[in-house]
């Protein structure tokens, strides 16, 4: 039975979950800060990772280099035990640990705080932008702050405040002291409370052992999905080394299932630049820092936006368990509404994206009510190989059109071997009626979804034809 | 900036996470959590209610039902149709209607106990659409009529005639701090309630009447609240009343915070509406007559809808002189939350209707809508009275329009857009100009009053108390600025107190954009009185018998003789001379009102005007759009604080854009709100910010009728957001209902040649 050890704003914390007064294992970092530490600077607004008001900074020491790395996270979507071995910084942190003063001054000067509830989170997201020395231009600022909503200012004054800061002088080197990290042993940690437990395996062997001990325990990596309210035993697989491996060869890129979306962007971006925009429209930076690609795929959701990419790229899902490793084509991995081809003792290990030998055009688009931080109505990913003018091969994958993310096989068959033209893409759209019969829900009517799906073929063609960037 | 100066401003505390909103308060020991229990049906009669099991649940201290309420069970601000709690035998008006209240040691226990409440309902069919309500004539009060000239006769003779209709959805306020209040019993009787409210005096009044106490027994206080936007104008009554009832029942402090989905479900929104019209016009596009019927979806009870509909009706003319007008507004009752005040208070709806009409006329005549607008603006010397016969003074509509054409290079832009649209198949650009004209004041005359209090301490520091609440709109800072200017004391020496009914009585809600008009004017009155009283003391200190004094730079100077005393010296001297350093101020706007029969009168003190142009670029394949440029020219008179005013323009515009393009409320056939979180209800994010936001304040048009020649700012700029919607209509080539989401904007291009 282990103690949870982390630092909070420079002070060590040690939590024994077996003590009656300790917070519950399912406690969110947000709840912990506000109820147990009485630190109310971290605000609760939506409570579901949709607004960024509860943004905190989580620092960890890099395993290899030992250097500290700071990322932002929504504290409402972060379970307390996830802080093990880390250093949590909130808006209350002393200036020598978290130098937000220049940002706050700029915000004050530009009147970038009105009712003020979003302000602490907004300051911390701005801080991460400055800390990472990202360029102070409109596009980068918007990208960095797109996970933080504000209902009052209309954002202009916030952008102005950021632009008024020089990225080089923003967080002055040397003004911040290095952070302390707690000593933790290099082994699986297990936090126990009554019948419940939170397990932090570091290897696959640990995971198998953990599962033996707690059969039926929920597996989660990013915890940004549905696991926050679950009170039973949980195995947090976000630190399993094998799941974090990235391997790039001439023929394929293999991404560990535990990689965050931000890691995916870094790794896939150079090979498939089109993916950057698509991935940037996933949730928010805070969520992309935590959420794993494996979770998005293994959840089997019809609107999981990673699967269409896998389908379009003819990716392979590698799963592993105590009985060995299996490779499953992405086409076959999702078996039904929220079910996937994973046996009870298996876990998704990696996703392999083949690097096509021939020149292939890739495209993806996420259609949602709001461009960013929204669940898609329809998502679309496509790979087309055109020789001369003929479409030699095509893969069209859709999310949100059926109970599972799926390829439009009739439509693909129609296009294959034909001239890849606007007219043929228009004609092909009729086949989508055979491929899909979408449903109506809060994110769009069936007719709308079908219209979007059909228009996607034209969007794909226009993008291929260089008419616009597809946005 | 030194750390000291840094903390002078409330925003500094916000930014450092130091501001304590209601959910952040430090609580007294023994504080219980309050929870409101809602009806599970949209329309049903409560036949039986048994709360014994809930009361027996561990941790539960009290359950309050309608029969426990000592006073009259009502919380209706205007028309008596809103009980505080649903009584047995009563009919619930919407899914979320509050039936009883639970107090327990934790929120979790209160919620668990609530599940044990036994009740029986006779379920009735709900009315959920404004059309059905209109057809069944389910009106909350008598429909409103506004008639000018002779519409039926004119219509017979007009050269051109068009019919049209428009439908718009509601909008959730989504203030970041939900409805919340902390009620604390006082040992000498009565209650202190700290609340997230725009209307402490009304909260006080209802809490007192429900508990059969006097107003003086209840103190309601509001600090900086986490957003209001109108949502806490009338409906903050609930959290205050509910927490007070539980505090009374348990004799313990009660913290009551609506959970986010509960706030969504229970609280009212911007009024959706459906309008249909018949318009007659000439070949220039001049409007000759409009016959218009507007059905507002008010929800289950009146709340402030009576006032919203009037305010909307008084703006149905938009910025235009309409010689013949026949308008009827239907207050439709539906089994939905009671729709309420929301920034603009019916005016954005009125403008969307009149601007639709103008756009339709332009379309029919093949003219640019901006040209048709020019034709119809109110004149300076003639055609200068509104349908209620109020003179439109300080009219800058045409000047603003002309300057806006220059600012945005409108005509060149129009040409470029035409060329662009000829070249592109899937991408379309659109352009729209929208004027603004917004009346300031409460239509109800007695609401146009305000008090204030200024205390000067013997060390020369100043503490001010104002009637209004600070919800992010900058009222506290504007108030300090007014006093700073009047007393000649630097703003750092002026502190502002939280807003309390114990200090300033009988306040009007901080609404209708009047906050700084009212507070500023009342403060000026107090400053005038103080200066008058301290004048002889200052003279005496200078050894003068008479002289003109200047109050500036923390000192009082007699320039003629070159003598001065510091403000601090004067304060101490006044104290030593047995002179009061405390003064109340009062302000009223007399003569505002209208005749109920004819709708004639002067419903406003003055108008705020301006003009906006927006260009959009729409991708027809996806319905996604960019907003490359927005130009706004807005008249704040002599702005008291430009930073605050610009912030209000930005904020109102983006919030309006949310209503016009993004924020869609969806209710199922049972009356259940399906869009009940930010997960499925989308408010604008930073990517919705236009790429280039060009804002100018209209210079040289002071408002002599208002404090320091300024004009109100909170709501008027929201109208400009309609330019985004109209530009999208322009790009899409058809009129779109509101909100124009991607689902409306997408065009199936797969069948096009």
Interface residues (C-beta under 8 A of the other chain):
Chain A: X34 X40 X41 X42 X43 X44 X45 X46 X47 X48 X50 X51 X53 X90 X91 X92 X104 X105 X107 X108 X110 X111 X113 X114 X115 X116 X117 X118 X119 X120 X123 X138 X141 X142 X145 X146 X148 X149 X150 X151 X152 X153 X154 X155 X156 X157 X158 X159 X365 X367 X369 X370 X371 X372 X373 X374 X375 X377 X425 X426 X429 X442 X443 X444 X445 X448 X451 X452 X454 X455 X456 X457 X458 X459 X462 X467 X468 X471
Chain B: X1 X6 X9 X10 X11 X12 X13 X14 X15 X16 X17 X18 X19 X20 X21 X23 X24 X174 X175 X176 X177 X224 X225 X226 X227 X229 X260 X426 X427 X471 X472 X473 X474 X619 X620 X621 X622 X624 X643 X644 X646 X647 X649 X650 X651 X652 X653 X654 X655 X662 X664 X666 X674 X675 X677 X678 X679 X680 X682 X683 X684 X685 X686 X687 X688 X689 X691 X693 X741 X742 X743 X746 X748 X749 X750 X751 X752
